[in-house]
């Protein structure tokens, strides 16, 4: 039950993304209060809970019994999303689920059924949909500022190694899911078109030590795709990309071109005689998309208090999952895969 129009939020998962949501709900989300955190690593849960003076759990099923909770954020490894989303929906909790949505389409279907059956709000954590630059670009494309979109090139690269569980594609769907789900989604978001086919190639170029135990692991990939209208394009991904965090999109239209994102940190340019001009490179998604993550969390509250519809839905997560899995099939087959 809502208490004085202040919703109680619990965060399941205290990894990198989970801790961003924990801090947001503890400090920066009007209409919400952080009630509890949960992680299978009890020490990690206690550390996060202790910092903000909230309850700690090591079992999600126990957290979901907390009657002070109206909503949960699920920020756990991908292979656990389906079970947790279904349990949260069955408990009547509003849900914000980190990407990727799930491992398989069968899981996505079961999650969708549970969310619909229980009529609970659901926000898919595609933070680019909450970013001012991406939203401005989408509006410009919709107005016809560059004519009809024809070619999209999207880059998504992360500076650090993926988490250990991500090395096994059966548990993660690989780098294209963990890093490039955002690229697959934002292309749909910007163009309003659906994926029709993909052709992908990938290599393990930087992590040879993983080859023996994880022969399917890749750290570099390129996907070529065709959409349901005129749009064709590419997605290129890498993780780790040692130089920094890189999220950029180029949209070529019939009457112009549009660029979103920059590899340089905003606001700092240094020029020195003999060494030229230098800019600092974006270090992390946490800094680049800080405001977007806040907007994402505030959206969850609005969905509960105001009945707002989220701009990122479970279906959006499902469509990105379809494109990722088709790309992985293409990597294995060496052929174009239709969706």
Secondary structure, 3 states (H helix, E strand, C coil): CCECCEEEEEEECCCHHHHHHHHHHHHCCCCEEEEEEECCCHHHHHHHHHHHCCEEECCHHHHCCCCCCCEEEECCCHHHHHHHHHHHHHCCCEEEEECCCCCCHHHHHHHHHHHHHHCCCEEEECHHHHCHHHHHHHHHHHHCCCCCEEEEEEEEEECCCCCHHHHCHHHHCCHHHHCCHHHHHHHHHHHCCCEEEEEEEEECCCCHHHCCCCCCCCCEEEEEEEECCCCEEEEEEEECCCCCCEEEEEEEECCCEEEECCCEEEEEEEEECCCEEEEEECCCHHHHCHHHHHHHHHHHHHHHHCCCCCCCCHHHHHHHHHHHHHHHHHHHHCCCEEC
